[in-house]
Amino acid sequence: MLSRPLLALLLLSFPAWAEDIPLRADVTAATLYPQGAETVRRVTVDVAAGTHRMLIPLPGQTMLPGIQVSGATLTGTALLPESGVDLEALDTQAQAAARAALTEAASETEAAEAALQAAQAKYRSADIRLRWLNTLTGNTEGSLQPAEDPDALVAMLETLAGQAAQAGADAVTADIEVRAAERVLEEARAAEEDAKAALERLRPLPEGTPVLALSLAADVSGPLNIVLDTFIPTAAWTPVYDLRLDTEAETLVLDRNVELTLNGPEVWTDVALTLSTANPNRGTDPTEPFPDAARVVAPGILRGTAEMDVPQLEARAAETFALAPEPVVVAEAQSYGLSVTYDYPLPVTLIPGAPATVSLDRLDLGLETELRAVPRRDQTAFLVATATNTTAEPILPGRATLYRDGDRIGEHAMPALASGADHQLGFGPVDTIRLSWLRLERGEGDSGIFRTSSTLREDVAFTVENTGRDPVEVLTLYALPFSEQEKVGVETRATPRPDQMDWEDRRGVAAWTLSLAPGATERVEMVFELDWPEGETLAWQP
């Protein structure tokens, strides 16, 4: 048997055992991607020297997180579906207050239910007494027996009448109390439902929350720091833009806002937020390039397969393509160049299912504007702006609201713009530039269209009028007819001639740059002559 001094020495030479320590580790920082988020959870606790097991609930977590520990040695980890941890004991201050408010509201509901039951019992008592007295006074089928002493009978009747009147009054009072108690109970139940909803909005840890168990050994007493890294696929950020055009100052400003979304079982409170343009879901490896051999195959494989049944097709395909690898279907990835991150300067609180919008910054974009007119289709010219990304970072795709001189004019789907790239934006109609299109009538009285079975001539014109007070320059576009078949001949004449043909590589689109003084009108006349083989039909409209 060991002596007491030797036993004490052995106990001192081994770490002391401590009980399980439940801890709460909320998200303190997060890096949001266009889809998904990397989160950081930090917790600090003072421990005694010895071995410990930290139990940390992780809502929605199905895999072990990244774990960093300082102040102790990590000896084991496990993610437990059930741990026996008292989750309510880990409520935040706000959750604990909301839970206390719910408990109080539930108590008030119970008290209101008891008060209603008491009022109902009081009413039943008064009602029973009143109905019994009515039987004695003859107000029901029963009646009093004649009394030998008339004076005694009168006294008895007066007493019964007084009792009946009092019972009736008591019943009325009790009925009022019942109705009042019903209102109080209704209000108490509504307050309890509100308190329950308030607690649910704070997302306390639900039953069945997975618990991370960390086995640790501390050589000395002191603070223990734990940092957990997790990835959450149900969080995201989306750019939301306001594009503001000032036509007087000739500036285009891009206000970048960010819509933040979170889904899951917990609220993020006062989180340090970083936004990243990287996409962790795009994959890390390039697509495998498979050999692409050119082969001669039986005609039935490529056409005429309707005459072959399925087994024949499968047999022929297996024979012909025996050496060809199976094709790989991949999604097309959008590239925004090198990723960019933004550190949001203020802490952010996110509630699952409630998107939040925060302002990111403001960018000045390069700008060129022009008035563009399509007289065949529109009645006015439109203001078109070419925006250039003059910043050193990409602009991500997102929905944009367009403003012109302070007026909201519409929505636009902003594409991805690399640094130096440009994009055209329509900023609405300019009503002072009026457009018209008409068929001309020739001097012989013809209607402006001459047709035979295989020829057609069309005389048309358009006008551009400046009704404003300032001179303007209008880029005017018209799609002239052209032929891609040798048997269809097309000849066009325009007065004045277009300044440019095949505008922006669009086949047949003619462009005129028209300078108009205030009140001036420009007119362009065109003749289209087409011919085609006899017996065939021309498919064309001016």
Summary of the structure (lengths in Angstrom):
residues: 542
radius of gyration: 42.7
end to end distance: 113.7
largest distance: 134.9
contacts: 1461
relative contact order: 0.11
helix: 24%
strand: 39%
